[in-house]
Amino acid sequence: MNEKELQELEGKIDDYNRFRFILLSLSTILFLGIIVPVEGKAPWVSPLLIVGVFIMLTFACLCHYFTKKAESELYDK
């Protein structure tokens, strides 16, 4: 494996870790929007936030998987 491919893999690992952190942060903020009581909140907002939290957590798990896959590929070569 040449130097360029190694740098690409390291870049992918960094990107996936950043995406994972951002998605976890956003899902936390959305979850707080579910628990904080607000008067006049529309009844469709809470289910929408719950779905958003699960979608972001799913993508964060996928980013974690891709990070581990890229790390194993990097260390194998």
N, C-alpha and C positions, 0 to 999 in steps of 0.2 A: 504494500500500500504506500503510495507516495505522499509527500507532504501536503499537497493540495487536498487530497481525499481526507486526510486526517483533520485538516482545518475545517473542511465541510462538516464532518461528523461532530467536531467540537462545537461548531456554530449551531448545528441542529439541536444538540443537547442543551445548549444555552437557551435557544429559542423555545424549546418545549418546556423547559423549567420556568421561563418567564410567563408563557401562556398559562401554565398550570397555576402559578401564583396569582395571576390576574383573575383567572376564573374562580379560584377559591375565594379571593377577596370579594368579587362581585356577588358570588352566591351568599357570602356572609351578610353583605349589605342587604340583599333581597330578603334573606331570612329575618333580619331585624325589622324589615318593613312588614313582615307577617305578624311578629309578636307585639310590636308597639301599637297600642290602641289609638285610633284616630277617629274622631267623630265625623260622620258624613262620608266615610269610605264606602265606595260602591261595593255591592256584594260580589262582583266578579273579580275584584282585585286580588283577594287572598288566594283563590285557586290559580290565578295566573302567575302570581309570585311563587307559589309552590312548584308549579311546572317549570318555571324559569330556574329555580334553585336546582331541581333534579337534572335539568338539561345541562346546566353549567358544571355540576358535579360529575356528570357522565363524561363531558368533554375533558374535564381535569383528569379523570382517571385514564382516559385515552392518551392524553399528553404524557402522563406518568408511564404508561405502557411503552409509548414510542421512545421516551427518554431511556428507559431500561434497555430496550431493544438496540438503540443506537450505542449506548454505553457498552453493551456486551459485544457488539460488532467492532467497536473501537479497541477494546481490550483484547479481543481475539486476534487482531491483526497487528 
